[in-house]
Amino acid sequence: MGCGGVRSSVVDELLEVDGSPRPIARELIALLHRIGIDEVRERQRVSDLEILTMGISFTVYSDGENIDRAWPFDVIPRLIDGDEWSIVERGLAQRLRALNHFIDDVYNDRRIISDGVFPAGLLDDSANYRPECQGVHPKFGVWAHISGSDLVRAGDGQLYVLEDNLRVPSGVSYVLENRAVAKRTFPELFQRYRIRPVDAYTDELNRLLASLAPDDRNDPCIAVLTPGIFNSAYFEHSFLAQRMGAELVEGQDLVVGDDDCVYMRTIQGLERVDVIYRRIDDLFIDPEAFLPDSMLGVAGLMRAWKAGNVGIANAPGAGVADDKVVYAWVPDMIRYYLGEEPLIPNVPTYRCMYDDEREHVLANLGDLVLKPANESGGYGIVIGNRASADELEAVAASIRADPRNWVAQPILDLSTAPTLVDDGIEPRHLDLRPFILTGEHSYVTAGGLTRVALTKGSLIVNSSQGGGSKDTWIVDTNDPSGHQPAQAQNQAQNQSAGI
Amino acid sequence: MALLSRVADRMYWAARYVERAEDSARVLRAYGDVLADLPTTSSRWSPLVSISGSDVKLPPVVGSDESQVAQFLMADREHSNSIVNAVEHCRENLRTCREVLPREAWQTVNDLSIYVRGAAVTSVERRRRDRFLSRVIDESRRLDGVLQSTMTRDEVFEMWRLGRYIERADMTTRVLGVRAAALLAQPPGSVDEFAEVQWMGVLRSLSALQMYQRATRGPIDGPAVVRFLLFDHRFPRSVAGCLAEMRTSILRLPEYSTVLGAVEAVDRQLRRSRPAADDGAVLDAAMDEVQSALARLDTVMHEQYVVH
């Protein structure tokens, strides 16, 4: 390890240690050299303009008048080899199958606890455990239908799962929009590379949601439930509803009848809703069952769901497995429920609830990332080597006071990729959020949302805090015999989408 | 597929607002054009404020000065019917029903909104004004073109059309109530050598000059202009023409009987105004009656499709 915070072991996604392009990135880097920095900037300018005109935006609170901001997009794509991705794809599907077994188990038989694989008592303290969900059996035994797991590549070149987002993960609309923009930014590369298309996602999502309808409902009515225009992901809610031809509803548009069925208010009166893709945290979806003063939800929704009259994705209560302490057991869950070895490793995680692990953490605070269990969006996280002595002392006190609520992980050297910044093209740290659909079958996006920290040295990739995004290309390099070339597929999709 | 009441309401209002922006732009463009032909241009700008809405109170700082009125109608953020606000209201309404719109339609509105926000203030000056107003008019028409050519004729589409035609009929009555009434009210026998220019201005402010000439094959005659703009149902900006389009849309909506009844009430009010075409003293009041009937139609639609 170097000194002064400089680390020697950072991997770059596109470049070898000596700065030469990795084999997969040769065409891309050659093109960047050929067209030169001015032309790269020009293409960036055109794509920024396109994003503004297409209204691809995200919402920032308390930003005065202009709360709707243009989506930050870096034109230089991030490339991943198709062979590596095929393993990641299977690993994510595997992970989500195990997590869903776990959620279904904890709300029903709790075999994993009686078999001694998972500690008793841990769940009852979880902020995301919903006792109201006990005894419910959603279709296919699946609770977390739509999830986004954050992947990072560490200094050893290996991709790790950093966390699983099982509640209302967002970002998939930007995966699709980034691709649409990238195709126009680097059309010549789409002709040379075989890049897996991403457009199928909304179709797959539509199919999954339709499969969650009550069995007796043909041609089910699907609604996306949004908290409304002020939510940071409103663009995405609207985008998904549009792509699926689903209704985009707010709580005020829905009502639960005396028959425990869900209806929406239309110009013709009430119409039955069969499946709800909710983009509202479960504590807010039903004031009757959870927070009584929630204005966002629909009174009686839980009743309707428990009666089997409406499918809800993700199921209420799914967040119980979206907990940084529960995370530490996911490899064990995969072995326990599926009898398989995990295909993608977890980041090693110390659980402060165990005396020996806690003592190790307290003795090595400066070398660890300290995470509270139930916060999302990076809140409350302390990075040991960047924290002051006072901050470390405070976090040590918090850990001693509430050890169940803390985990610690080694500080990872997140990989970088070349990114266009004011000074030219420089390496910036990034992560990757693929989206996984789980129902009767599994589906994983080809790639996902690459988020990049635009500030030099920064590890913060959130778009609300100055992060950007890149298009992610899963590139197939092996013999394409028997396959339609990827570029032909792309063109066909362009035409059918009317672009 | 069912149409959510909330979405119906927002489509309807989006259409009204973009039509309002387009109509205001057209009136302003034609007015500036006419005044350029008149000998003196002082203190003639205030009627435009009345056209833009009887409920609007001109702030005391705004006089009849051209640039103040143009600023008020184009770029004033405090004035809810200014072009910049009307475009913004249209965008905000459509932003919450993007899922039912063809994508290009949203892009058109978004594009217009970006342009208007950036250019409104600097376009008040007469030299740049025409370009701005023409862009607003063109984009509004482009939006209709996108919907016309790519949107399924479902209830969403009909809500859009209803918003467009109610707003358009309303604007036609406002132009007649303010401008035509004033022109007709000139004392009998007084010879205004600029009357024809001004009547042409009235027609231009509704993009009606050429069609009027084709329909009447005669000279510009005040009462004939009023009758054309009220009753020639073949002309799409006449009040009768707008009512015919509303009927077509309403018949495609569910449970329409009370709404259709409200359209017929507007029509009765319109026919009652026929004698006013020759008489400036009563034209303004007659137009007010038609506007009230249009407002009742709006209320009936709201009760039938939104709050029921």
Interface residues (C-beta under 8 A of the other chain):
Chain A: L52 T53 M54 G55 D68 C221 V224 G228 I229 S238 F239 A241 Q242 G245 A246 E247 L248 V249 E250 Q252 D253 M264 R265 T266 I267 Q268 G269 E271 G498
Chain B: M1 A2 L3 L4 S5 R6 V7 A8 E92 R95 T96 C97 R98 E99 V100 L101 R103 W106 Q107 N110 D111 I114 E155 L253 P254 E255 Q304 Y305 V306 H308
